[in-house]
Amino acid sequence: MLATFLIGLREGLEASLVVGILVAYVCRSGYRHRMVAIWTGVGAAVAISAGFGTALYFTARELADRAEPRFAGLLGLIAVVFVTYMVFWMRRAARSMRADLEGKTEAALRMGAVALAVTAFVAVAREGLETALFLWSNIENNTGAGALPLGGAVLGLLAAVVLEYLLYRSAVRINLARFFRVTGMVLIVVVAGVLAGSAGDLQEGGWLPGGHALAFDASGAVPENSWYGVLLKGILGFRAETTWLMLLAWIAYLVPVLLAFTRPPARYRARKDRRRSVRARYAAEPRSASEQSEAGVSSVPSALSLQAMQRPALDSSAIGGPSTAP
């Protein structure tokens, strides 16, 4: 439930921010009568995303026993690719997202209501389809948890809508860059679990070898139907019977992707390198004789003034107080 709540909160906030930017720009530009077009596009995108998630659910249930894990494994791999791309894209494009959306909205306003509705639909549908696929993959990977994962996703989406409304009304202020950075790190951990689960599904479907080569069997110590087993499965993709391929897939994804995500962006590294090179070049440059003499001369008055300030105090302390002439 915690993992799906986080997925719903982050992905829902991304979509809500897109809607908030569109609405704010249209209202600020004096086109309030075009708000119907925006909400039409948003409603269509939400309906398409919900329909896509529902179709995935019923399609998986109708497949045969051996085909169902293959279907789940393939879609899980697709979800891993999409979510990984979107996590890195959001880190790179967060600063320019508002300007890009406002530029597209301005062009759509000149073209008419239909273009504005299409702009809203495309912007929200991209987030909605990704969210539906990722949620389905995570829920499919957590069979046996009942309705908790779905309930967590719904609560996360509702919390995202409320948070965006408060942001739009300036009732709260949060550091969105830090929010997306922290939630992105947690999502990478969740995606690693989805990848490991997809590898296990493909092994179960007979498309990958090593289905019986277990790295460990913790079913006795950590039952999957226990609350802590469900929590570990939802966040880390933990399975009591984990094969070597699942474990290697989890490690091979988590370590390099998390390191790449936490590494500062290229523009910050370049700026830091330029500052370091400027300091090193300035420190390595030989100073001329005039500069050295000026530095020496400038240091003399400061030393003399310091002595002049200190001498009266020392004299007064030595005789017990200031002397007075008769």
Secondary structure as the mmCIF struct_conf table of DSSP 4:
data_model
#
loop_
_struct_conf.conf_type_id
_struct_conf.id
_struct_conf.beg_label_comp_id
_struct_conf.beg_label_asym_id
_struct_conf.beg_label_seq_id
_struct_conf.end_label_comp_id
_struct_conf.end_label_asym_id
_struct_conf.end_label_seq_id
HELX_RH_AL_P HELX_RH_AL_P1 LEU A 2 ARG A 28
TURN_TY1_P TURN_TY1_P1 SER A 29 GLY A 30
HELX_RH_3T_P HELX_RH_3T_P1 ARG A 32 ARG A 34
HELX_RH_AL_P HELX_RH_AL_P2 MET A 35 GLU A 62
BEND BEND1 LEU A 63 LEU A 63
TURN_TY1_P TURN_TY1_P2 ASP A 65 ARG A 66
HELX_RH_AL_P HELX_RH_AL_P3 ALA A 67 ALA A 93
TURN_TY1_P TURN_TY1_P3 ALA A 94 SER A 96
HELX_RH_AL_P HELX_RH_AL_P4 MET A 97 MET A 111
HELX_RH_AL_P HELX_RH_AL_P5 ALA A 113 GLU A 140
TURN_TY1_P TURN_TY1_P4 ASN A 141 GLY A 144
BEND BEND2 ALA A 145 ALA A 145
TURN_TY1_P TURN_TY1_P5 GLY A 146 ALA A 147
HELX_RH_AL_P HELX_RH_AL_P6 LEU A 148 TYR A 168
TURN_TY1_P TURN_TY1_P6 ARG A 169 SER A 170
BEND BEND3 ALA A 171 ALA A 171
HELX_RH_AL_P HELX_RH_AL_P7 LEU A 176 GLU A 204
TURN_TY1_P TURN_TY1_P7 GLY A 205 GLY A 206
BEND BEND4 TRP A 207 PRO A 209
TURN_TY1_P TURN_TY1_P8 GLY A 211 HIS A 212
STRN STRN1 LEU A 214 ASP A 217
TURN_TY1_P TURN_TY1_P9 SER A 219 ALA A 221
BEND BEND5 VAL A 222 VAL A 222
TURN_TY1_P TURN_TY1_P10 GLU A 224 ASN A 225
BEND BEND6 SER A 226 SER A 226
HELX_RH_AL_P HELX_RH_AL_P8 TRP A 227 LEU A 236
BEND BEND7 ALA A 240 ALA A 240
STRN STRN2 GLU A 241 THR A 243
HELX_RH_AL_P HELX_RH_AL_P9 TRP A 244 THR A 262
BEND BEND8 ARG A 263 ARG A 263
HELX_LH_PP_P HELX_LH_PP_P1 PRO A 264 PRO A 265
HELX_RH_AL_P HELX_RH_AL_P10 ALA A 266 ALA A 284
BEND BEND9 GLU A 285 GLU A 285
HELX_LH_PP_P HELX_LH_PP_P2 PRO A 286 SER A 288
HELX_RH_AL_P HELX_RH_AL_P11 ALA A 289 ILE A 319
TURN_TY1_P TURN_TY1_P11 GLY A 320 GLY A 320
BEND BEND10 GLY A 321 GLY A 321
#
